């Protein structure tokens, strides 16, 4: 009887202890699968909140618990996307390439590789571009292809031939218009530049819209059409990354329009609120012009002295015609 009880106890011990032993020595697939799903959900929540760093950490943990190469490739793409958003496009390119080796037939991953290589002006960009069937070259690929030809190959005409193929309903249409607007400025075609920047200014992307408005305003102010320039400058609202560039130039435009009181108010506003920059000293030059004009007009034989704004503005504005790096 005692021996029988010992056998029952031994069987029970093996029944309960052995699975625990297996759990620690060989972790179950279900545990790894649950951890993967949990970390993916956690990372997605971080992404939705805009917390890219914690999302990256959670996706990294999820990668360690991926059960197959397809899951690993999917997570690597998500990691690459975060790095791309953070501006580390070179690291993103390497991760996308790794993901493609894990899932070589995945068209979307191949697109990610091509986009990152175009953004990084990688010399093997076109080798990867050739892997895309012609009927699958969409507007996103066309945009980055055109951008690559413009910046890496220095061929503006060919670049715009490619960019002009971007479909109007695509989100990349406005970016393509902006780039070709810059090309037109470089080529001295003012009318074409105006047309393209007008198109880009309709973008739902506020930053791209404001850069386009600034470009339009500059073309008109450089040509002496100050009223038209003022119209576009005034559309750029506070909070824009180019607001103070525009505000500085508005002060000069008001001077050119002989609206001296408004110009003085503009200078005072800029002096109080604008961050210190290379434009700070230049706005003082405009203030000096205004003071000189006021002094001359207050004399007995008052003179109305207004230096040529077109010449002065081009020399003293000092704001480079930048291409926004996010576009």
Secondary structure, DSSP 8 states (H G I E B T S, - for coil): -HHHHHHHHHHHHHHHHHHHHHHHHS--HHHHHHHHHHHHHHHHHHHHTT-HHHHHHHHHHHHHT--SHHHHHHHHHHHHHHHHHTT-HHHHHHHHHHHHHHSTT-HHHHHHHHHHHHHTT-TTHHHHHTTS-GGG--HHHHHHHHHHHHHTS--HHHHHHHHTTS-TTSTHHHHHHHHHHHHHHHHT-HHHHHHHHHHHTT-S-HHHHHHHHHHHHHHHHHTT-HHHHHHHHTTS-TTSTTHHHHHHHHHHHHHHTT-HHHHHHHHHHHHHHS--SHHHHHHHHHHHHHHHHHHHHHSTT-------HHHHHHHH--------TT-
